[in-house]
């Protein structure tokens, strides 16, 4: 399993026009969402199957459980093949992991099962490790800074999966905006609710495509050395980036002591998390929406879409949106660092 950040904005630099409309709708019309973060959790299995086992999970920002303010009408429109969760940080935590492990436990058939994941703190709390043992699930925690080399989802799956998301997002957006223009004669104004609904559908489509590529999944495990025979007869199948086969030697692995170093959790959070989210964090730090370029109606529209109190003067509207954007960015950074 693996978590990956998922911004609301997929069509970076993509522009398109609606039928019968002379002006072109560009990304800037939705630029207030390009830093709103969600977290996608995917599960793949060594046999290449998985669609019938554990659904993809998407975590959005919002109050969880009974405190949720998400309308039922929105929830009814989520894709059925995706599990949707909410919490304040839009990120995984021990509670969610507990539910995940209980779900995985249904498929272990009382047999030893290997679960490969990184060493985020909430992956290995004492309570969670005890629960894993109760299901005979053995964890293989990816060493600090090595997820890009040893995590099958990172090495072979997440890249094409995000490309598929972008592809399906473009189709979804074009179709919805075309339908809206045909019905109402004006461009569609996207709400955060619309985006959440869209994300569930494009995840489901990308997941269905991935599940048809069992060979890709099996090869990802094999390349990382996870699914090869333990007797060493298949070590030549390991294909880790920038590492020659001659340098791979697992001699004595059966009797090796626990190799987790002291301070592993701290190192993991400093390296693995930084590696996983560094691109998103850099975008947060370097990019800001130029709110001054928009007209007053557009600024008021952006305020309304994000639950902000709209001012009357343009300078005041710009200040409100800049302050809101800065708050969102800092919250996102706090959630992933």
C-alpha positions as a printed Julia matrix, in Angstrom:
337×3 Matrix{Float64}:
   0.0     0.0     0.0
   1.05    3.57   -0.54
  -0.24    7.1     0.03
   0.25    9.8    -2.56
  -0.8    13.48   -2.55
  -3.49   14.41   -5.02
  -4.1    18.1    -5.88
  -7.5    19.12   -7.2
  -5.96   20.57  -10.36
  -4.93   17.95  -12.93
  -5.04   19.81  -16.23
  -1.9    21.91  -15.76
  -1.47   24.17  -18.76
  -4.43   22.61  -20.53
  -6.93   24.85  -22.28
 -10.05   23.99  -24.19
 -13.1    25.69  -25.65
 -16.75   24.74  -25.51
 -18.81   24.21  -28.61
 -20.24   27.5   -29.82
 -18.19   29.56  -27.37
 -15.61   31.96  -28.8
 -13.62   32.6   -25.65
 -11.38   29.9   -24.27
 -11.77   28.68  -20.69
  -8.32   28.21  -19.2
  -6.88   26.75  -16.03
  -6.89   30.16  -14.33
 -10.67   29.94  -13.94
 -10.09   27.13  -11.45
  -6.72   28.25  -10.11
  -7.99   28.74   -6.57
  -8.09   24.95   -6.22
  -4.69   23.95   -7.54
  -3.25   23.78   -4.02
  -6.18   22.08   -2.32
  -4.78   18.7    -1.34
  -6.28   15.24   -0.99
  -4.57   11.91   -0.32
  -5.0     8.81   -2.45
  -4.29    5.38   -0.94
  -3.79    2.48   -3.33
  -3.4    -1.24   -2.67
  -1.85   -3.68   -5.12
  -1.36   -7.42   -4.69
   1.51   -9.58   -5.82
  -0.74  -11.71   -8.05
  -1.77   -8.58   -9.97
  -5.36   -8.81   -8.78
  -7.05   -6.55   -6.28
 -10.09   -4.85   -7.75
 -12.37   -7.24   -5.87
 -10.41   -6.93   -2.62
  -9.68   -3.4    -1.41
 -11.01   -0.28   -3.1
  -8.85    2.81   -3.61
  -9.28    5.29   -0.75
  -9.42    9.06   -1.21
  -9.15   11.32    1.83
 -10.51   14.84    1.46
 -10.23   17.73    3.88
 -13.29   18.0     6.1
 -14.84   16.98    9.39
 -15.07   13.19    9.74
 -18.0    11.04   10.84
 -21.0    12.61   12.5
 -19.42   16.08   12.32
 -19.33   15.97    8.53
 -21.06   18.82    6.72
 -20.87   17.17    3.31
 -24.42   16.97    1.9
 -25.86   13.54    1.21
 -26.7    14.67   -2.31
 -22.97   15.0    -3.02
 -22.13   11.63   -1.47
 -24.71    9.92   -3.67
 -22.75   11.08   -6.71
 -19.43    9.57   -5.63
 -18.16    6.68   -7.76
 -19.07    3.38   -6.04
 -15.64    1.89   -6.7
 -13.84    4.39   -4.45
 -13.98    4.7    -0.67
 -14.26    8.36    0.38
 -13.07    9.58    3.78
 -12.69   12.99    5.41
 -10.45   14.42    8.1
  -9.02   17.81    9.01
  -5.63   17.19    7.39
  -6.79   15.23    4.32
  -4.17   12.65    5.21
  -3.87    9.11    6.57
  -3.73    8.47   10.32
  -3.86    5.65   12.86
  -7.65    5.47   12.9
  -7.84    5.07    9.13
  -4.99    2.55    9.2
  -6.86    0.51   11.81
  -9.88    0.3     9.53
  -7.62   -0.61    6.61
  -5.96   -3.45    8.52
  -9.32   -4.82    9.66
 -10.38   -4.81    6.02
  -7.18   -6.49    4.87
  -7.61   -9.1     7.58
 -10.65  -10.46    5.76
  -8.4   -11.61    2.91
  -5.56  -13.26    4.85
  -7.41  -16.59    5.27
  -5.53  -17.13    8.53
  -2.25  -17.38    6.59
   0.92  -15.34    6.91
   0.63  -12.25    4.72
   3.29   -9.68    3.83
   2.34   -5.99    3.77
   4.87   -3.61    2.21
   4.67    0.1     3.05
   6.83    3.02    4.17
   7.57    3.78    7.79
   5.26    6.7     8.51
   4.62    6.95   12.24
   0.95    5.98   11.93
   1.94    2.79   10.05
   3.68    1.28   13.06
   2.08    2.39   16.31
   2.08   -0.31   19.04
  -1.69   -0.68   18.79
  -1.58   -1.07   15.02
   1.32   -3.53   15.1
  -0.59   -5.67   17.59
  -3.63   -5.64   15.3
  -1.46   -6.64   12.32
  -0.05   -9.58   14.27
  -3.56  -10.72   15.17
  -4.24  -11.14   11.45
  -0.82  -12.76   10.83
   0.15   -9.78    8.68
   3.92   -9.26    8.59
   5.1    -5.76    7.7
   8.01   -5.0     5.4
   8.81   -1.36    6.07
  10.67    0.41    3.27
  13.96    1.88    4.6
  14.24    5.66    4.91
  14.68    7.44    1.61
  14.28    4.24   -0.43
  10.62    4.28   -1.39
  11.48    5.46   -4.91
  13.62    2.32   -5.31
  11.82   -0.39   -3.34
   8.13    0.51   -3.17
   6.32   -1.12   -6.16
   3.69    1.59   -6.28
   6.35    4.3    -6.36
   8.6     2.6    -8.89
   6.04    1.5   -11.47
   2.41    2.34  -10.68
   1.94    5.89   -9.38
   3.45    7.5   -12.49
   1.12    5.97  -15.09
  -1.78    6.11  -12.64
  -1.5     9.9   -12.36
  -1.21   10.18  -16.13
  -4.47    8.25  -16.43
  -6.07   10.53  -13.86
  -5.09   13.55  -15.94
  -6.46   11.92  -19.07
  -9.8    11.03  -17.49
 -10.01   14.44  -15.79
  -9.69   16.24  -19.12
 -12.46   14.12  -20.59
 -14.68   14.58  -17.55
 -14.19   18.35  -17.4
 -14.75   18.85  -21.12
 -17.91   16.75  -21.04
 -19.38   18.47  -17.97
 -18.6    21.99  -19.18
 -19.95   21.21  -22.63
 -23.18   19.86  -21.14
 -23.52   22.89  -18.87
 -23.0    25.33  -21.72
 -25.5    23.54  -23.93
 -28.1    23.63  -21.14
 -27.46   27.09  -19.68
 -25.58   29.02  -22.36
 -22.81   30.05  -19.95
 -19.52   28.57  -18.7
 -19.75   26.19  -15.76
 -18.61   27.48  -12.37
 -16.96   24.57  -10.58
 -17.55   24.13   -6.86
 -15.36   22.15   -4.48
 -18.19   19.62   -4.34
 -18.06   19.21   -8.13
 -14.33   18.57   -7.9
 -14.66   15.95   -5.19
 -17.28   14.11   -7.22
 -15.09   14.25  -10.31
 -12.05   12.93   -8.46
 -13.91    9.82   -7.3
 -14.96    9.02  -10.85
 -11.56    9.49  -12.46
  -9.92    7.42   -9.71
 -12.37    4.62  -10.39
 -11.64    4.79  -14.12
  -7.87    4.8   -13.58
  -8.15    1.93  -11.09
 -10.17   -0.17  -13.53
  -7.49    0.41  -16.16
  -4.73   -0.56  -13.73
  -6.53   -3.77  -12.74
  -6.49   -4.84  -16.39
  -2.69   -4.62  -16.37
  -1.89   -7.49  -14.01
   1.48   -8.0   -15.72
   2.52   -4.44  -14.79
   1.69   -5.03  -11.13
   3.41   -8.43  -10.96
   6.52   -7.01  -12.61
   6.62   -4.12  -10.11
   6.83   -6.58   -7.2
   9.38   -8.72   -9.02
  11.63   -5.78   -9.94
  11.74   -4.7    -6.29
  12.68   -8.22   -5.18
   9.51   -8.73   -3.15
   7.94  -11.65   -5.02
  11.05  -13.61   -6.03
  11.95  -17.01   -4.54
  13.76  -16.76   -1.18
  16.37  -19.39   -2.16
  18.25  -16.89   -4.34
  17.47  -18.61   -7.64
  15.62  -15.57   -8.95
  17.84  -12.78   -7.67
  18.75  -11.98  -11.28
  15.15  -10.79  -11.81
  15.61   -7.91   -9.39
  15.74   -4.64  -11.3
  16.37   -1.69   -8.98
  17.22    1.65  -10.55
  20.97    2.41  -10.74
  21.94   -0.82   -8.94
  23.87   -3.5   -10.84
  22.83   -7.14  -10.38
  26.33   -7.98   -9.16
  25.86   -5.65   -6.2
  22.76   -7.49   -4.94
  23.6   -10.1    -2.31
  21.13  -11.39    0.26
  23.41  -14.03    1.73
  22.59  -14.65    5.38
  19.23  -12.92    5.34
  17.65  -15.85    7.24
  19.74  -15.21   10.35
  20.11  -11.42   10.15
  19.14   -9.42   13.19
  16.4    -6.8    13.05
  18.01   -4.11   10.92
  15.79   -1.24   11.96
  18.19    1.41   13.34
  17.56    3.52   16.38
  15.7     6.67   15.49
  14.19    5.01   12.39
  10.92    6.84   12.76
  12.59   10.25   12.87
  14.74    9.47    9.84
  11.72    8.17    7.99
   9.7    11.28    8.57
  12.62   13.46    7.5
  13.45   11.5     4.35
  10.5     9.42    3.18
   7.9    12.09    3.77
  10.1    14.77    2.27
  10.73   12.56   -0.76
   7.03   11.78   -1.17
   5.72   15.31   -0.93
   8.64   17.52   -1.85
   7.23   18.45   -5.25
   3.9    19.47   -3.78
   5.62   21.42   -1.01
   7.85   23.24   -3.46
   4.82   24.2    -5.52
   3.14   25.54   -2.4
   6.15   27.68   -1.54
   6.83   29.02   -5.01
   3.42   29.53   -6.55
   0.72   32.02   -5.71
  -2.37   32.92   -7.63
  -2.19   36.44   -9.06
  -5.59   37.52   -7.77
  -5.14   41.07   -9.1
  -5.56   39.84  -12.66
  -9.21   38.92  -12.07
 -12.26   41.14  -12.3
 -14.35   41.96   -9.23
 -17.13   39.48  -10.23
 -14.54   36.72  -10.6
 -12.99   37.56   -7.24
 -16.39   37.56   -5.57
 -17.13   34.24   -7.23
 -13.89   32.78   -5.86
 -14.76   34.02   -2.36
 -18.19   32.46   -2.53
 -16.85   29.14   -3.83
 -14.45   28.9    -0.88
 -16.8    30.1     1.84
 -15.19   33.51    2.27
 -16.93   36.77    3.09
 -16.76   38.9    -0.03
 -15.75   42.54    0.21
 -16.85   45.24   -2.25
 -13.56   46.8    -3.27
 -11.13   44.91   -5.48
  -8.13   45.54   -3.21
 -10.06   44.15   -0.25
 -11.16   41.09   -2.23
  -7.58   40.44   -3.25
  -6.41   40.68    0.38
  -9.12   38.25    1.53
  -8.19   35.68   -1.11
  -4.45   36.08   -0.57
  -4.9    35.53    3.17
  -7.11   32.49    2.53
  -4.6    31.05    0.07
  -1.71   31.51    2.51
  -3.69   29.79    5.27
  -4.51   26.83    3.03
  -0.88   26.48    1.97
   0.41   26.55    5.54
  -2.18   23.99    6.63
  -1.19   21.7     3.77
   2.5    22.01    4.59
   1.81   21.29    8.26
  -0.09   18.17    7.24
   2.71   16.68    5.16
   5.9    17.75    6.93
